[in-house]
Amino acid sequence: MTTQTQPQIKEFQAETKQVLRLVIHSLYSHKEIFLRELISNASDACEKLRFEALARPDLLGADTLSVTLVPDAAAGTLSIKDNGIGMSEAEVIDNLGTIARSGTKKFLETLSGDSAKDAQLIGQFGVGFYSAFIVADKVTLLTKRTDTPAVRWESDGEGQYQIQGDDKADRGTEVILHLRDEDKEFLEPARLRQLVRKYSDHLSLPIILKAGDTEDTVNQAKAFWTRPKAELSDEDYQAFYKHITHDSEDARVWAHNKVEGSIEYTSLLYLPKRVPFDLFEREQKGGIQLYVKRVFIMDKAAELLPPYLRFMRGLVDTADLPLNVSRELLQNNRTVEKIKSALVKRSLDLLEDLAANKPEEYAEFWKAFGVVLKEGIIDDAGQKERIGKLLRFHSTAVVGDVPEVTLQQYVARMKAEQKAIYFLTADTLAAARNSPHLEGFRVKDMEVLLLTDRIDEWVAGHLHEFEGKALANVASSAADVASAIETPEKAAAESAFKDTAERLGKILSGKIANAQVSARLTDSPAVLVAGEFGMSLRMGRILKQAGQNNPFATLPILELNPKHPLVERLRDTADESGFADLAHVLYDQAMLAEGGELDDPAIFVRRVNRLIVEGLAEQPKIILS
């Protein structure tokens, strides 16, 4: 253990130095956020103690948990004190000298150079303590856990810190800011009151301002969600949202409900505007905060909302769970299941209301979170119909700035003879719009939905139908697709190209199931389609890229456009070598149009070059006189 007479000098971790430099030199125009961050940290320390005291009541004793601000004009210091959990020496080194968390790297990557925006990111990425150096040229921290010796930590933020033992007797943490001369405004009681009410009024524990011989509580000191909705303004809700999420932007909408009956709970759900940095990281758990009888239990209770609603933020406070509830107890708990079911309904209510009454805002939500909501089609059969109505799609019927269409809109304008809702999946919207599969549907003026998210392959496979209309992939040879684009000329063409199709089947054996004349093509020479019950080519590629075997893999069908000059040339080519070259070129072109990869690009290039040279040789030479 260190002592006061033998301080240890330690170097900050490299990434910590980067954060310190940014805080000190880049965020000076938004200095006041330091108080928000340090009070938030002190509040968290009190909540942690309250939670640990569930198992060990002696930790809390008779203390009232609180945060105290002590400005000292004579010394030029501002102290932020709490009587929360405190830290051991190892925890101080780990939390203040090292940031061994992925959040730090993400924080540095997310910085925009705009100090107003960057200032809001500090708390979101767990580096809020360093905001102290915005206003202080030296920071002293005194801390003590109940069961470990007290620790003193001190630094000027320039690359080193010193740590040693201390004689602090009471539990908790005190952060002492040695303010710069230009920042002495934060010693004025009126300024501190104004900042507490602006940033921290919603905290449930008292924030006490000790100025001279007077002490007074300067915040509401009541759990925000327990206050009547009638006395809360939109600004109050937005301030609380920013406190629990550390988001710099306002929430889009929210729902505050108190439920009484067989189970009792209060829920406060927010729909964010901005995508959190970890939304798509598999190891990150989504979820909302859980309180039991206003005691904070856990930060991300994933059991209270399904993964497809992990973008929702907020909290639930209930009296119907034990205070010592664990993640294991949350699983398969009937009370939790009832609360979860109600929260799902309330979340979808919010989205439906937004879609109906603020379609432009819903379009913004969909752009940010739509790919996550789609997971509900796969994961939640009970809500599939409701989620289906919330889906939005690009379509061949709309281009430019026109909003994406709903399935209801598509069904309403289907042709009388149309049997199915037609869709096409592709890697990009441009690839979808230019796909050969759409040519026959354009001729028939039939609308096709264009799906470009990787998850869409699974979504289409689980949705199956909407309002009694089946979904059909236009890249399939399914009967309902083929009949939709059937032409009178096809039967005659099939007879004329029967031998050609058989020769193609032999030449491309192992690559295609068979070759046949197509009614779907008007401009392209050939296209690859999946068998009627086969998996789409794009789905096969996705599985392959993920390193997974495809148990439903089948060879595609090569469909030919009998009116295209290349296909007519193929039919008229008697030489087997020339026929093989052209056959492979048509297949490879069709594969590229599907977004696939060629087995041997070099051979493809040589074959194309050979065909070009042969074509040039057949052109009449122009003699200049």
Secondary structure, 3 states (H helix, E strand, C coil): CCECCECEEEECCHHHHHHHHHHHHHCHHHCCHHHHHHHHHHHHHHHHHHHHHHHCHHHCCCCCCCEEEEEECCCCEEEEEECCCCCCHHHHHHHHHCCCCHHHHHHHHHCCCCHHHHHHHHHHCCCHHHHHHHCEEEEEEEEECCCCCCEEEEECCCCEEEEEECCCCCCEEEEEEEECHHHHHHHCHHHHHHHHHHHCCCCCCCEEEEECCEEEECCCCCCHHHCCHHHCCHHHHHHHHHHHHCCCCCCCEEEEEEECCCCCEEEEEEECCCCCCCCCCCCCCCCEEEEECCEEEEEEEHHHCCHHHCCCEEEEEECCCCCCCCHHHHCCCHHHHHHHHHHHHHHHHHHHHHHHHCHHHHHHHHHHHHHHHCHHHHHCHHHHHHHHHHCCEEECCCCCCCCCECHHHHHHCCCCCCCEEEEEECCCHHHHHCCHHHHHHHHCCCCCEEECCCCHHHHHHHHCEECCEEEEECCECCHHHHHHCCCCHHHHHHHHCHHHHHHHHHHCECCECEEEECCCCCCCCEEEEECCCCCCHHHHHHHHHCCCCCCCCCCCEEEECCCCHHHHHHHHCCCHHHHHHHHHHHHHHHHHHCCCCCCCHHHHHHHHHHHHHHHHHHCCCCCCC
